[in-house]
Amino acid sequence: MRVLPCVFLALGLLGLSGCDKAKEGFSEGFDTAFRASFRESFIGSCVKSAGERGNKSEEERKKLCTCAADSVMKDTSVADLQDQEKVGARIGPIIQQCLKQP
């Protein structure tokens, strides 16, 4: 009789470990999707904003904004990318660095 509860306990623990893996997979999927969306949105907004304020060609603006997006995203967590103040505080020096690139 004691074997049956132990079997259910073991199956329950095995099931819970599967939930952790599913949760981890969901989290990784969310992060990947968020990063792709962030990059696309960032580049689009940047190109539009740079076009309203400058005299660079569309190609030059896209190159600059892609550099900035990739630099902002490098070594930055999704949580930090979601914080507009943190991103905004970093963007000025990043843009200046990207402007120096050929």
N, CA, C and O atoms as CSV, one atom per row, in Angstrom:
chain,resi,resn,atom,element,x,y,z
A,1,MET,N,N,0.803,-1.211,0.000
A,1,MET,CA,C,0.000,0.000,0.000
A,1,MET,C,C,0.847,1.278,0.000
A,1,MET,O,O,0.431,2.300,-0.545
A,2,ARG,N,N,1.999,1.219,0.593
A,2,ARG,CA,C,2.853,2.405,0.639
A,2,ARG,C,C,3.516,2.673,-0.712
A,2,ARG,O,O,3.952,3.794,-0.977
A,3,VAL,N,N,3.592,1.684,-1.537
A,3,VAL,CA,C,4.234,1.837,-2.837
A,3,VAL,C,C,3.430,2.775,-3.725
A,3,VAL,O,O,4.000,3.604,-4.435
A,4,LEU,N,N,2.122,2.649,-3.687
A,4,LEU,CA,C,1.262,3.465,-4.549
A,4,LEU,C,C,1.425,4.964,-4.283
A,4,LEU,O,O,1.586,5.722,-5.239
A,5,PRO,N,N,1.390,5.430,-3.019
A,5,PRO,CA,C,1.616,6.865,-2.793
A,5,PRO,C,C,3.006,7.319,-3.243
A,5,PRO,O,O,3.167,8.435,-3.736
A,6,CYS,N,N,4.001,6.459,-3.072
A,6,CYS,CA,C,5.358,6.819,-3.507
A,6,CYS,C,C,5.427,6.962,-5.025
A,6,CYS,O,O,6.121,7.837,-5.543
A,7,VAL,N,N,4.708,6.101,-5.728
A,7,VAL,CA,C,4.675,6.182,-7.186
A,7,VAL,C,C,4.035,7.495,-7.621
A,7,VAL,O,O,4.544,8.172,-8.515
A,8,PHE,N,N,2.920,7.855,-6.990
A,8,PHE,CA,C,2.252,9.115,-7.331
A,8,PHE,C,C,3.136,10.326,-7.006
A,8,PHE,O,O,3.174,11.300,-7.757
A,9,LEU,N,N,3.839,10.246,-5.882
A,9,LEU,CA,C,4.741,11.331,-5.511
A,9,LEU,C,C,5.858,11.475,-6.550
A,9,LEU,O,O,6.183,12.586,-6.970
A,10,ALA,N,N,6.433,10.358,-6.955
A,10,ALA,CA,C,7.500,10.390,-7.958
A,10,ALA,C,C,6.988,10.941,-9.286
A,10,ALA,O,O,7.660,11.751,-9.924
A,11,LEU,N,N,5.801,10.505,-9.700
A,11,LEU,CA,C,5.223,11.008,-10.948
A,11,LEU,C,C,4.928,12.503,-10.856
A,11,LEU,O,O,5.130,13.245,-11.816
A,12,GLY,N,N,4.453,12.932,-9.697
A,12,GLY,CA,C,4.170,14.352,-9.498
A,12,GLY,C,C,5.426,15.196,-9.586
A,12,GLY,O,O,5.427,16.255,-10.213
A,13,LEU,N,N,6.495,14.730,-8.958
A,13,LEU,CA,C,7.760,15.465,-9.018
A,13,LEU,C,C,8.324,15.488,-10.431
A,13,LEU,O,O,8.875,16.496,-10.872
A,14,LEU,N,N,8.184,14.379,-11.134
A,14,LEU,CA,C,8.632,14.322,-12.522
A,14,LEU,C,C,7.841,15.314,-13.378
A,14,LEU,O,O,8.400,15.991,-14.240
A,15,GLY,N,N,6.543,15.387,-13.127
A,15,GLY,CA,C,5.696,16.332,-13.863
A,15,GLY,C,C,6.074,17.771,-13.584
A,15,GLY,O,O,6.070,18.606,-14.488
A,16,LEU,N,N,6.403,18.066,-12.327
A,16,LEU,CA,C,6.799,19.429,-11.978
A,16,LEU,C,C,8.120,19.812,-12.630
A,16,LEU,O,O,8.306,20.964,-13.021
A,17,SER,N,N,9.030,18.863,-12.749
A,17,SER,CA,C,10.290,19.194,-13.413
A,17,SER,C,C,10.043,19.518,-14.881
A,17,SER,O,O,10.750,20.342,-15.462
A,18,GLY,N,N,9.059,18.886,-15.478
A,18,GLY,CA,C,8.679,19.201,-16.855
A,18,GLY,C,C,8.106,20.598,-16.963
A,18,GLY,O,O,8.315,21.279,-17.967
A,19,CYS,N,N,7.387,21.035,-15.942
A,19,CYS,CA,C,6.823,22.388,-15.938
A,19,CYS,C,C,7.931,23.432,-15.923
A,19,CYS,O,O,7.842,24.458,-16.596
A,20,ASP,N,N,8.976,23.158,-15.149
A,20,ASP,CA,C,10.101,24.095,-15.111
A,20,ASP,C,C,10.735,24.238,-16.486
A,20,ASP,O,O,11.083,25.340,-16.907
A,21,LYS,N,N,10.882,23.117,-17.181
A,21,LYS,CA,C,11.471,23.167,-18.517
A,21,LYS,C,C,10.551,23.889,-19.490
A,21,LYS,O,O,11.015,24.630,-20.357
A,22,ALA,N,N,9.250,23.673,-19.347
A,22,ALA,CA,C,8.299,24.371,-20.217
A,22,ALA,C,C,8.328,25.868,-19.938
A,22,ALA,O,O,8.291,26.682,-20.861
A,23,LYS,N,N,8.394,26.224,-18.657
A,23,LYS,CA,C,8.454,27.636,-18.278
A,23,LYS,C,C,9.740,28.271,-18.814
A,23,LYS,O,O,9.722,29.395,-19.316
A,24,GLU,N,N,10.854,27.542,-18.705
A,24,GLU,CA,C,12.125,28.041,-19.214
A,24,GLU,C,C,12.066,28.231,-20.729
A,24,GLU,O,O,12.558,29.228,-21.257
A,25,GLY,N,N,11.467,27.274,-21.416
A,25,GLY,CA,C,11.323,27.384,-22.867
A,25,GLY,C,C,10.458,28.562,-23.258
A,25,GLY,O,O,10.755,29.263,-24.225
A,26,PHE,N,N,9.374,28.788,-22.501
A,26,PHE,CA,C,8.495,29.931,-22.766
A,26,PHE,C,C,9.256,31.230,-22.553
A,26,PHE,O,O,9.156,32.157,-23.357
A,27,SER,N,N,10.018,31.293,-21.465
A,27,SER,CA,C,10.769,32.502,-21.154
A,27,SER,C,C,11.794,32.806,-22.249
A,27,SER,O,O,11.936,33.954,-22.669
A,28,GLU,N,N,12.503,31.777,-22.706
A,28,GLU,CA,C,13.476,31.977,-23.780
A,28,GLU,C,C,12.785,32.420,-25.065
A,28,GLU,O,O,13.294,33.277,-25.788
A,29,GLY,N,N,11.629,31.835,-25.342
A,29,GLY,CA,C,10.870,32.217,-26.530
A,29,GLY,C,C,10.400,33.661,-26.450
A,29,GLY,O,O,10.451,34.399,-27.434
A,30,PHE,N,N,9.937,34.059,-25.259
A,30,PHE,CA,C,9.498,35.437,-25.062
A,30,PHE,C,C,10.666,36.395,-25.268
A,30,PHE,O,O,10.537,37.402,-25.964
A,31,ASP,N,N,11.808,36.075,-24.659
A,31,ASP,CA,C,12.979,36.946,-24.783
A,31,ASP,C,C,13.404,37.110,-26.241
A,31,ASP,O,O,13.711,38.216,-26.686
A,32,THR,N,N,13.420,36.013,-26.972
A,32,THR,CA,C,13.807,36.055,-28.384
A,32,THR,C,C,12.835,36.913,-29.186
A,32,THR,O,O,13.249,37.745,-29.993
A,33,ALA,N,N,11.541,36.704,-28.957
A,33,ALA,CA,C,10.523,37.475,-29.677
A,33,ALA,C,C,10.586,38.954,-29.292
A,33,ALA,O,O,10.460,39.829,-30.149
A,34,PHE,N,N,10.782,39.228,-28.001
A,34,PHE,CA,C,10.856,40.618,-27.556
A,34,PHE,C,C,12.049,41.318,-28.194
A,34,PHE,O,O,11.927,42.442,-28.680
A,35,ARG,N,N,13.194,40.657,-28.194
A,35,ARG,CA,C,14.398,41.257,-28.768
A,35,ARG,C,C,14.216,41.569,-30.252
A,35,ARG,O,O,14.627,42.630,-30.722
A,36,ALA,N,N,13.604,40.648,-30.982
A,36,ALA,CA,C,13.365,40.870,-32.416
A,36,ALA,C,C,12.423,42.053,-32.622
A,36,ALA,O,O,12.653,42.898,-33.486
A,37,SER,N,N,11.364,42.104,-31.823
A,37,SER,CA,C,10.392,43.190,-31.929
A,37,SER,C,C,11.019,44.526,-31.523
A,37,SER,O,O,10.815,45.544,-32.184
A,38,PHE,N,N,11.780,44.510,-30.432
A,38,PHE,CA,C,12.442,45.725,-29.953
A,38,PHE,C,C,13.362,46.289,-31.033
A,38,PHE,O,O,13.344,47.486,-31.319
A,39,ARG,N,N,14.165,45.409,-31.626
A,39,ARG,CA,C,15.133,45.839,-32.641
A,39,ARG,C,C,14.424,46.459,-33.843
A,39,ARG,O,O,14.804,47.529,-34.320
A,40,GLU,N,N,13.398,45.778,-34.320
A,40,GLU,CA,C,12.651,46.285,-35.479
A,40,GLU,C,C,12.011,47.635,-35.171
A,40,GLU,O,O,12.092,48.567,-35.971
A,41,SER,N,N,11.379,47.731,-34.015
A,41,SER,CA,C,10.712,48.973,-33.621
A,41,SER,C,C,11.725,50.102,-33.404
A,41,SER,O,O,11.509,51.234,-33.836
A,42,PHE,N,N,12.822,49.780,-32.735
A,42,PHE,CA,C,13.861,50.771,-32.464
A,42,PHE,C,C,14.409,51.338,-33.769
A,42,PHE,O,O,14.502,52.555,-33.932
A,43,ILE,N,N,14.768,50.461,-34.690
A,43,ILE,CA,C,15.338,50.904,-35.968
A,43,ILE,C,C,14.328,51.749,-36.737
A,43,ILE,O,O,14.681,52.798,-37.276
A,44,GLY,N,N,13.080,51.301,-36.792
A,44,GLY,CA,C,12.045,52.055,-37.501
A,44,GLY,C,C,11.838,53.445,-36.926
A,44,GLY,O,O,11.771,54.425,-37.667
A,45,SER,N,N,11.737,53.533,-35.602
A,45,SER,CA,C,11.544,54.834,-34.950
A,45,SER,C,C,12.755,55.729,-35.126
A,45,SER,O,O,12.626,56.930,-35.360
A,46,CYS,N,N,13.921,55.140,-35.013
A,46,CYS,CA,C,15.168,55.896,-35.146
A,46,CYS,C,C,15.313,56.466,-36.558
A,46,CYS,O,O,15.649,57.638,-36.725
A,47,VAL,N,N,15.063,55.642,-37.563
A,47,VAL,CA,C,15.179,56.092,-38.959
A,47,VAL,C,C,14.210,57.240,-39.218
A,47,VAL,O,O,14.565,58.232,-39.854
A,48,LYS,N,N,12.991,57.099,-38.724
A,48,LYS,CA,C,11.986,58.150,-38.920
A,48,LYS,C,C,12.410,59.436,-38.215
A,48,LYS,O,O,12.345,60.518,-38.798
A,49,SER,N,N,12.839,59.318,-36.968
A,49,SER,CA,C,13.249,60.486,-36.199
A,49,SER,C,C,14.474,61.161,-36.818
A,49,SER,O,O,14.530,62.388,-36.901
A,50,ALA,N,N,15.441,60.375,-37.245
A,50,ALA,CA,C,16.649,60.937,-37.865
A,50,ALA,C,C,16.314,61.627,-39.181
A,50,ALA,O,O,16.966,62.602,-39.552
A,51,GLY,N,N,15.315,61.136,-39.881
A,51,GLY,CA,C,14.900,61.752,-41.140
A,51,GLY,C,C,14.261,63.108,-40.937
A,51,GLY,O,O,14.372,63.992,-41.787
A,52,GLU,N,N,13.588,63.269,-39.802
A,52,GLU,CA,C,12.926,64.539,-39.505
A,52,GLU,C,C,13.921,65.597,-39.045
A,52,GLU,O,O,13.641,66.793,-39.129
A,53,ARG,N,N,15.076,65.163,-38.562
A,53,ARG,CA,C,16.020,66.098,-37.954
A,53,ARG,C,C,17.331,66.269,-38.706
A,53,ARG,O,O,18.129,67.137,-38.353
A,54,GLY,N,N,17.567,65.484,-39.709
A,54,GLY,CA,C,18.889,65.540,-40.331
A,54,GLY,C,C,18.844,65.536,-41.841
A,54,GLY,O,O,17.785,65.613,-42.465
A,55,ASN,N,N,20.023,65.444,-42.397
A,55,ASN,CA,C,20.138,65.473,-43.854
A,55,ASN,C,C,20.800,64.204,-44.394
A,55,ASN,O,O,21.349,64.219,-45.496
A,56,LYS,N,N,20.758,63.128,-43.648
A,56,LYS,CA,C,21.343,61.863,-44.095
A,56,LYS,C,C,20.362,61.118,-44.987
A,56,LYS,O,O,19.145,61.262,-44.866
A,57,SER,N,N,20.923,60.321,-45.883
A,57,SER,CA,C,20.078,59.509,-46.764
A,57,SER,C,C,19.398,58.402,-45.956
A,57,SER,O,O,19.797,58.103,-44.830
A,58,GLU,N,N,18.388,57.814,-46.539
A,58,GLU,CA,C,17.672,56.705,-45.897
A,58,GLU,C,C,18.649,55.578,-45.547
A,58,GLU,O,O,18.584,55.008,-44.458
A,59,GLU,N,N,19.538,55.268,-46.463
A,59,GLU,CA,C,20.518,54.193,-46.244
A,59,GLU,C,C,21.450,54.523,-45.074
A,59,GLU,O,O,21.746,53.660,-44.248
A,60,GLU,N,N,21.907,55.768,-45.009
A,60,GLU,CA,C,22.791,56.187,-43.914
A,60,GLU,C,C,22.068,56.141,-42.573
A,60,GLU,O,O,22.632,55.716,-41.565
A,61,ARG,N,N,20.812,56.584,-42.574
A,61,ARG,CA,C,20.029,56.554,-41.333
A,61,ARG,C,C,19.804,55.122,-40.867
A,61,ARG,O,O,19.913,54.826,-39.678
A,62,LYS,N,N,19.491,54.238,-41.805
A,62,LYS,CA,C,19.248,52.842,-41.439
A,62,LYS,C,C,20.519,52.202,-40.877
A,62,LYS,O,O,20.458,51.448,-39.905
A,63,LYS,N,N,21.660,52.499,-41.483
A,63,LYS,CA,C,22.932,51.958,-40.995
A,63,LYS,C,C,23.227,52.472,-39.584
A,63,LYS,O,O,23.614,51.698,-38.708
A,64,LEU,N,N,23.046,53.759,-39.369
A,64,LEU,CA,C,23.271,54.367,-38.061
A,64,LEU,C,C,22.339,53.763,-37.012
A,64,LEU,O,O,22.769,53.403,-35.917
A,65,CYS,N,N,21.076,53.659,-37.360
A,65,CYS,CA,C,20.080,53.160,-36.409
A,65,CYS,C,C,20.250,51.674,-36.119
A,65,CYS,O,O,19.979,51.223,-35.005
A,66,THR,N,N,20.691,50.919,-37.104
A,66,THR,CA,C,20.968,49.497,-36.883
A,66,THR,C,C,22.150,49.344,-35.935
A,66,THR,O,O,22.127,48.505,-35.035
A,67,CYS,N,N,23.175,50.152,-36.139
A,67,CYS,CA,C,24.328,50.152,-35.238
A,67,CYS,C,C,23.882,50.486,-33.811
A,67,CYS,O,O,24.289,49.822,-32.857
A,68,ALA,N,N,23.052,51.507,-33.672
A,68,ALA,CA,C,22.584,51.918,-32.349
A,68,ALA,C,C,21.743,50.826,-31.695
A,68,ALA,O,O,21.918,50.534,-30.512
A,69,ALA,N,N,20.838,50.224,-32.452
A,69,ALA,CA,C,19.989,49.166,-31.899
A,69,ALA,C,C,20.833,47.991,-31.429
A,69,ALA,O,O,20.643,47.485,-30.323
A,70,ASP,N,N,21.755,47.563,-32.262
A,70,ASP,CA,C,22.603,46.424,-31.896
A,70,ASP,C,C,23.471,46.742,-30.685
A,70,ASP,O,O,23.695,45.880,-29.836
A,71,SER,N,N,23.957,47.967,-30.603
A,71,SER,CA,C,24.786,48.371,-29.466
A,71,SER,C,C,23.972,48.454,-28.180
A,71,SER,O,O,24.442,48.040,-27.121
A,72,VAL,N,N,22.768,48.981,-28.263
A,72,VAL,CA,C,21.898,49.063,-27.082
A,72,VAL,C,C,21.553,47.668,-26.586
A,72,VAL,O,O,21.528,47.420,-25.380
A,73,MET,N,N,21.290,46.768,-27.506
A,73,MET,CA,C,20.851,45.424,-27.138
A,73,MET,C,C,21.989,44.534,-26.640
A,73,MET,O,O,21.756,43.574,-25.905
A,74,LYS,N,N,23.209,44.852,-27.038
A,74,LYS,CA,C,24.350,44.006,-26.671
A,74,LYS,C,C,24.504,43.963,-25.149
A,74,LYS,O,O,24.595,45.000,-24.492
A,75,ASP,N,N,24.530,42.770,-24.614
A,75,ASP,CA,C,24.726,42.539,-23.177
A,75,ASP,C,C,23.679,43.240,-22.310
A,75,ASP,O,O,23.963,43.588,-21.164
A,76,THR,N,N,22.485,43.448,-22.839
A,76,THR,CA,C,21.407,44.087,-22.091
A,76,THR,C,C,20.266,43.100,-21.930
A,76,THR,O,O,19.841,42.469,-22.898
A,77,SER,N,N,19.770,42.967,-20.712
A,77,SER,CA,C,18.676,42.032,-20.445
A,77,SER,C,C,17.371,42.566,-21.028
A,77,SER,O,O,17.234,43.757,-21.306
A,78,VAL,N,N,16.431,41.665,-21.203
A,78,VAL,CA,C,15.111,42.065,-21.692
A,78,VAL,C,C,14.461,43.030,-20.702
A,78,VAL,O,O,13.810,43.993,-21.107
A,79,ALA,N,N,14.635,42.774,-19.413
A,79,ALA,CA,C,14.062,43.669,-18.396
A,79,ALA,C,C,14.609,45.086,-18.557
A,79,ALA,O,O,13.857,46.055,-18.453
A,80,ASP,N,N,15.906,45.213,-18.809
A,80,ASP,CA,C,16.491,46.544,-19.001
A,80,ASP,C,C,16.041,47.177,-20.316
A,80,ASP,O,O,15.871,48.393,-20.393
A,81,LEU,N,N,15.850,46.364,-21.343
A,81,LEU,CA,C,15.352,46.902,-22.615
A,81,LEU,C,C,13.926,47.421,-22.476
A,81,LEU,O,O,13.519,48.328,-23.203
A,82,GLN,N,N,13.173,46.854,-21.553
A,82,GLN,CA,C,11.801,47.302,-21.324
A,82,GLN,C,C,11.755,48.603,-20.533
A,82,GLN,O,O,10.715,49.260,-20.487
A,83,ASP,N,N,12.852,48.978,-19.919
A,83,ASP,CA,C,12.928,50.200,-19.118
A,83,ASP,C,C,13.391,51.351,-20.019
A,83,ASP,O,O,14.580,51.485,-20.308
A,84,GLN,N,N,12.444,52.170,-20.454
A,84,GLN,CA,C,12.753,53.245,-21.403
A,84,GLN,C,C,13.748,54.253,-20.849
A,84,GLN,O,O,14.534,54.827,-21.603
A,85,GLU,N,N,13.723,54.470,-19.547
A,85,GLU,CA,C,14.673,55.416,-18.953
A,85,GLU,C,C,16.102,54.896,-19.064
A,85,GLU,O,O,17.021,55.657,-19.367
A,86,LYS,N,N,16.290,53.604,-18.819
A,86,LYS,CA,C,17.631,53.022,-18.930
A,86,LYS,C,C,18.125,53.066,-20.370
A,86,LYS,O,O,19.281,53.402,-20.627
A,87,VAL,N,N,17.252,52.730,-21.298
A,87,VAL,CA,C,17.632,52.761,-22.715
A,87,VAL,C,C,17.934,54.199,-23.125
A,87,VAL,O,O,18.939,54.460,-23.786
A,88,GLY,N,N,17.072,55.125,-22.735
A,88,GLY,CA,C,17.258,56.534,-23.081
A,88,GLY,C,C,18.546,57.120,-22.536
A,88,GLY,O,O,19.179,57.950,-23.187
A,89,ALA,N,N,18.935,56.692,-21.343
A,89,ALA,CA,C,20.162,57.201,-20.729
A,89,ALA,C,C,21.409,56.722,-21.466
A,89,ALA,O,O,22.446,57.383,-21.426
A,90,ARG,N,N,21.315,55.594,-22.128
A,90,ARG,CA,C,22.477,55.019,-22.817
A,90,ARG,C,C,22.583,55.429,-24.280
A,90,ARG,O,O,23.656,55.308,-24.871
A,91,ILE,N,N,21.509,55.904,-24.871
A,91,ILE,CA,C,21.461,56.049,-26.325
A,91,ILE,C,C,22.353,57.170,-26.872
A,91,ILE,O,O,22.921,57.017,-27.953
A,92,GLY,N,N,22.489,58.280,-26.161
A,92,GLY,CA,C,23.294,59.405,-26.656
A,92,GLY,C,C,24.724,59.014,-26.999
A,92,GLY,O,O,25.160,59.207,-28.133
A,93,PRO,N,N,25.461,58.466,-26.036
A,93,PRO,CA,C,26.839,58.053,-26.332
A,93,PRO,C,C,26.919,56.955,-27.400
A,93,PRO,O,O,27.872,56.907,-28.179
A,94,ILE,N,N,25.936,56.097,-27.428
A,94,ILE,CA,C,25.926,55.027,-28.435
A,94,ILE,C,C,25.777,55.620,-29.831
A,94,ILE,O,O,26.481,55.215,-30.756
A,95,ILE,N,N,24.872,56.570,-29.988
A,95,ILE,CA,C,24.680,57.229,-31.290
A,95,ILE,C,C,25.976,57.917,-31.718
A,95,ILE,O,O,26.381,57.826,-32.876
A,96,GLN,N,N,26.620,58.603,-30.779
A,96,GLN,CA,C,27.876,59.294,-31.101
A,96,GLN,C,C,28.938,58.301,-31.575
A,96,GLN,O,O,29.681,58.575,-32.518
A,97,GLN,N,N,28.999,57.151,-30.913
A,97,GLN,CA,C,29.964,56.123,-31.317
A,97,GLN,C,C,29.622,55.585,-32.707
A,97,GLN,O,O,30.514,55.378,-33.529
A,98,CYS,N,N,28.345,55.361,-32.967
A,98,CYS,CA,C,27.920,54.846,-34.277
A,98,CYS,C,C,28.180,55.858,-35.389
A,98,CYS,O,O,28.480,55.472,-36.519
A,99,LEU,N,N,28.068,57.146,-35.081
A,99,LEU,CA,C,28.350,58.180,-36.081
A,99,LEU,C,C,29.817,58.163,-36.513
A,99,LEU,O,O,30.138,58.553,-37.636
A,100,LYS,N,N,30.698,57.719,-35.635
A,100,LYS,CA,C,32.132,57.680,-35.941
A,100,LYS,C,C,32.507,56.501,-36.835
A,100,LYS,O,O,33.586,56.489,-37.427
A,101,GLN,N,N,31.627,55.520,-36.932
A,101,GLN,CA,C,31.936,54.346,-37.750
A,101,GLN,C,C,31.758,54.673,-39.227
A,101,GLN,O,O,30.852,55.419,-39.602
A,102,PRO,N,N,32.639,54.103,-40.074
A,102,PRO,CA,C,32.548,54.397,-41.517
A,102,PRO,C,C,31.323,53.784,-42.164
A,102,PRO,O,O,31.114,53.945,-43.367
